[in-house]
Amino acid sequence: METVAIFGLGFVGFPLAITYATKGQTVIGVDINEQHIALLKSGVSDSCEKVNGRSIESVLQEVLQKGTLQLTTDPKEAMSKADYVIIAVGIPVMPDETLNFTWLDQAAQTIGSLLRTGQTIVLRSTVPPHTTRKRFCQMLENASGFKAGEDFYLGYSSERMAEGKAFEELTTMPTPVAGINEASLQKTQHLLSLVCDHVIPAESIEIVEMSKVIENLSRDVNIAFVNELALFAQSIGLEINKVIAVANTHKRVKLLSPGPGVGGYCIPNAYYYLSNVEGDKHPLPLSYKSRELNESVPESIVQIAEKTMQANRVDPRKAVFALFGIGMKDYSNDLRHSPSIMVLNALKKRGYQVRVYDPITEWKQAETVSSFEDLIHDADCLMILAKQEEPRLSDIPYLAVHLKKGALIVDTRNTLNSAKVIQEGLTICKL
C-alpha cells in the first residue's frame, strides 16, 4: 500500500484524493485553505459529483472514518510520510491575459524544501509546454539541493476529467504520463496505474503538457464554430440543433452543440497557456478568434432577446428577464467564468430588471429568487442558460400559465420543443 500526498484539493485534487483513498491507498490531502480543510474534515463538500451513484459526501465520510484519507494544512506532515506526491494547483489567467504561477511556485518551493530522497513528484496541473522541466523542476532542485531523476523522481500526467463525470473519467479515461527520465516515467506510470485503467506512456513531458492544452483548446475552437453557425441560423429563421442533427448523420462530421458561451476553468484558459509560452513562436490567429467569438456570445444572446421583444412590441426596459441556470454548464454548480453570469451582467448593464434561479448553485445576489415559480411569475422573457434538475422547466403548459402572455423564451440549451411552445402562445428563440 502506497502513501500518496495530494497538494491542492480543488476540482481536480479532491476527486483524486477520494479516488486513491477508495482504491485502498493511504492519502494525505493538503490545502492552504484552512476553512476548506475544516469543512472536508467534518465530512462536508460543495461538490455535486457522484461516486458510483453515491454522493461524494457519503464517500468522503467513509474514507475519513476508515483513515484512508487524512486532511491537513501542514505540508511537513504530508511530506514526511508520502512515497508519492501529486500537485494539482491552478494557474489562473489574469485580466491582462498573463498567467499567475504563484500557487505552483509556492508548491514547488514548499515541496522542494521538504523533499526526501526516493520520493516521486507528479505534476497534474494544466500548464504551458516546458513548465514542468524548465520551471517546476528547477525550483524543486534549487530548494532541495537534489537532482531530478537521480535523488528523486519527477513526472507529469495530464488531467482529463469533465466536471460531473470526475470519478468515472479518472479511472476509465486513457491517461498520458511522462517522466524527466526513464526511471521517473516508470514511477509515474505505477502511481497512475493504481487508479487508472489505461495509462499511456509518452516520449516526453512536453508532449503531454501540450496535448492537454490542445485538448481543451480544440473544444474552444469547435464550440466557437457551432456558436457562429447558431447565430447565423437564428438570423435566417432556422434552429441550429436541427441542422446539426442532419449534418451529423455524415460519417465524417461530428459537430458539437452550441450554447451561451464557454465557461469553467479549463477551456476558456487554454489559448492563454500557449500564447504565454516564452520565445519566438508561431501565432495562433484561429485560436484567438475562437476565444474572442465565444466571449461575445452572451452579449449576442441579449441582443437577440432585445430584437425579438421589440418585434413583439415589448419594451425590454420595462420587461422582467428570468434567468434559469447560473452554473458554467449543464448540471454544474461551478460558477467560474460562467456564460450565464456574463448574460446577467449584460442585462444589468442595460438597467433591465432581472431575476435568477438555480437550484444547486450558491449564487446569492439581489436578483436571486428562491423558487422556479418565483422566477417565472409574470416574466416577459425566460432565458434557459444551463440545465438543472427542475421538472417544471420542461412543462410548457406550466410555463405558459406563469409567464406573461406571449412571453419570450430564449432557449440556449435546446431544452424545449419549439412547436409546443408556440402552441401555448409563447415565443421562442433557440441558439
C-alpha positions, 0 to 999 in steps of 0.5 A: 500500500502506497502513501500518496500526498495530494497538494491542492484539493480543488476540482481536480485534487479532491476527486483524486484524493477520494479516488486513491483513498477508495482504491485502498491507498493511504492519502494525505490531502493538503490545502492552504485553505484552512476553512476548506480543510475544516469543512472536508474534515467534518465530512462536508463538500460543495461538490455535486459529483457522484461516486458510483451513484453515491454522493461524494459526501457519503464517500468522503465520510467513509474514507475519513472514518476508515483513515484512508484519507487524512486532511491537513494544512501542514505540508511537513506532515504530508511530506514526511510520510508520502512515497508519492506526491501529486500537485494539482494547483491552478494557474489562473489567467489574469485580466491582462491575459498573463498567467499567475504561477504563484500557487505552483511556485509556492508548491514547488518551493514548499515541496522542494524544501521538504523533499526526501530522497526516493520520493516521486513528484507528479505534476497534474496541473494544466500548464504551458509546454516546458513548465514542468522541466524548465520551471517546476523542476528547477525550483524543486532542485534549487530548494532541495539541493537534489537532482531530478531523476537521480535523488528523486523522481519527477513526472507529469500526467495530464488531467482529463476529467469533465466536471460531473463525470470526475470519478468515472473519467479518472479511472476509465479515461486513457491517461498520458504520463511522462517522466524527466527520465526513464526511471521517473516515467516508470514511477509515474506510470505505477502511481497512475496505474493504481487508479487508472485503467489505461495509462499511456506512456509518452516520449516526453513531458512536453508532449503531454503538457501540450496535448492537454492544452490542445485538448481543451483548446480544440473544444474552444475552437469547435464550440466557437464554430457551432456558436457562429453557425447558431447565430447565423441560423437564428438570423435566417429563421432556422434552429441550429440543433436541427441542422446539426442533427442532419449534418451529423448523420455524415460519417465524417462530421461530428459537430458539437452543440452550441450554447451561451458561451464557454465557461469553467476553468479549463477551456476558456484558459487554454489559448492563454497557456500557449500564447504565454509560452516564452520565445519566438513562436508561431501565432495562433490567429484561429485560436484567438478568434475562437476565444474572442467569438465565444466571449461575445456570445452572451452579449449576442444572446441579449441582443437577440432577446432585445430584437425579438421583444421589440418585434413583439412590441415589448419594451425590454426596459420595462420587461422582467428577464428570468434567468434559469441556470447560473452554473458554467454548464449543464448540471454544474454548480461551478460558477467560474467564468460562467456564460450565464453570469456574463448574460446577467451582467449584460442585462444589468448593464442595460438597467433591465430588471432581472431575476435568477434561479438555480437550484444547486448553485450558491449564487446569492445576489439581489436578483436571486429568487428562491423558487422556479415559480418565483422566477417565472411569475409574470416574466416577459422573457425566460432565458434557459442558460444551463440545465438543472434538475427542475421538472417544471422547466420542461412543462410548457403548459406550466410555463405558459400559465406563469409567464406573461402572455406571449412571453419570450423564451430564449432557449440556449440549451435546446431544452424545449420543443419549439412547436409546443411552445408556440402552441401555448402562445409563447415565443421562442428563440433557440441558439 
